Amino acid sequence: MEKFSVDDVHQLNISQPEKGYRFSLDSLILAAHIRPKGNEAVMDLGCGCGIISLLLARRYPDLKITGIEIQEELFDFARKNILANGFEKTIHVLHKDIRTLQWNRTGTGIDIIVSNPPYKEIGTGRINPDPQKAMARHETALSIDALVECSSRLIRDQGLFFVIFPFDRLQDLSEALARHHFYPELMRPIHIKPGTKARRIIVRAVKNSSSQCSLCSPLCIYTPENKFTKEYLSLFRS
C-alpha cells in the first residue's frame, strides 16, 4: 500500500493516500443529506476509502451498508478504515466494477444508493496524470448515464438515489435519471460562498414513483471571511 495519512473526520479515523485520490467536502456534504430511518440496505457506489459509508454507519448503526470500489488500492483503504473504526459488522465492501455488478443477496433490492461519482466528461479539462485521481474525477471508467443505469438495476421500486454532481451538468444528470426511471424529489444547490455561482447540486431521486420536486435553500460552505458557515456546521451535529 502506498504512503498514507490518517485524518480525524467527525469522530472517525480515516486513512487515505497521501498523493492519490483523497475525498473532498463533497462526500461529507452528501453523507449529511442522507437521513434514513435506520435499518435500510444502503449501497455506496464508488466508495473510495469508505468515507460516506463510515459516516452513515456512525450516525445510523442499524444500517446494512455495502460499498463498491473498482480501484484495488482504494478498496484496500476502505477495508482498513472499516476495521479500524469497528464497523466490520455494519459495512461490507466489494472490489467490483459497478457496471457488471449483480446483486442477489436479499432477492429484493437496495433501499438507498448513494454516489459521489466522476464529474468531468471525457474531452473536458485536463486528465490528471495520477490514475487514481483521473478515474475518480473524469468519466474514464464510468459515465453518469452508466451510473444511473446500474443504480436503477440494483435498487428496489420506490428506493432512493442520492448523488452530488456539478451544478452546470444538471441537465446531463436529469436526462440520465429520466432515461432510467428515476424522478427527482429534492434538489439543493451548493455554493462555495454567498454571491458565487452554485458549484455542486445534491439530488435525491426516487425509482418508479413520481412526486413533486422540492428545491431546498442553497447551502453555502464558507462565509466571506473564509470560515465555515453555521448551515454547513449544522449538517454534522448528531
Buried (B, 14 or more C-beta within 10 A) or exposed (E): EEEBEEBEBBEBEBBBBEEBBBBBBBBBBBBBBBEBEEEBBBBBBBBBBBBBBBBBBBBBEEBBBBBBBBBEBBBBBBBBBBEBBEBEEBBBBBBBEBEEBEBEEEEEBBBBBBBBBBBBBEEEEEBBEBBBBBBBBBBBBBBBBBBBBBBBEBBBEEBBBBBBBBBEBBEBBBEBBEEBBBBBBBBBBBBBEEEEEBBBBBBBBBBEBEEEBEEEEEBBBBEEEEEBBEEBEEBBEE
